[in-house]
Amino acid sequence: MPRLPIPADTEAFPEETRAAVRHILTTRKSMPPPSSYLTYAGQAGALLSDLVDHLRYHTSLTGAETELAICTSARASNADFIWNAHVRLGLQAGTREEALHAVDTHGPLDGLTADEALIIRFGRELLESPKVSDETFNAVQARYGEQGLLELTAVMSVYTMNAAILRVMDHQAAADARHLTPR
């Protein structure tokens, strides 16, 4: 059970929270965690929801690339709730099961497409290492340009923050969810 209830547009919550709830419901039609929890911080929840929406649907990256980046972040954060949702969304967007398996098991990248391997390698270095190597930085910049480089960085980073919010709230994936392979 989460530590706090997901806010709603009711008298039980402060107006700033309710305004953020209304914004998210108007712009996204649903209020998924963790943006829903961040509405306790008022406008921050609305802004996070807008940022997530932009990074998922309005960048130079394909849907499959974006979802692979999100899954790479979920793996680095050990976030089952995010993993379960975005594996499903990734497969719908064209992310290959082989790439998701490599992310989940922290497996080798040979056998993947060059783009899949590059996204995963970049995510592993960004989120699990003290530094992104010059080689990886240059490869991502050459493939995706400065815009794509920063979009990949941002989407992985915002999902790392999302994982932290879910961890603080103790928001768990359902028992029948697709869970990460234990490390």
Phi, psi and omega in degrees: 000128178301154183290332177229148177289153175289125182299157178221168178276066179229167180298346181289347184238152179296156183302321180298320176294315181297322178296319178295319177300313180299319179300311182297316180294328178287318186273331184244346179074351174213168184229075184286150169295148007268350179305322180301318179292323183290349175295342172301335177265018176069233186302336179303322178295318178295317180294319177298316179301316178296319179295314179300314179301315180297312183292334179276325192238352189226042179240181178281353181277151174285165176300318180296319179294316179299314182293325175296320177297318179296317179295324176297319176294317179300319179296314181297329181268356183056046187255091181302320182299313178292317180304309183302312182295317188273341169296313179300312180294323178296314179299321177296327182274354179106006175293134183278143179302324180298320179291318179296322177296318178298320177295308185301316185266002186054039184278177180294158184260354177293145184095349177266165174292162180299320180292317178301311181299321181293315179299314181294314179300316178300314179297318179298316180291317181297316191258345185235354182240162178289343185206147169275124182295155176301320181300313181291315178305310182297322179293317179294317179297317180295322183281316189249352183075176181297320181299309181296322177303313181285329176293317176299315179301314184293315183294320178294321182291319181292327177285336171293318176296318178302318179298322178295319178298314179296323179294317179297321181280353185056042180274112186259154171290152178298155181301326182268010179290163172279106184269155174295149174291127179301141179275000000 
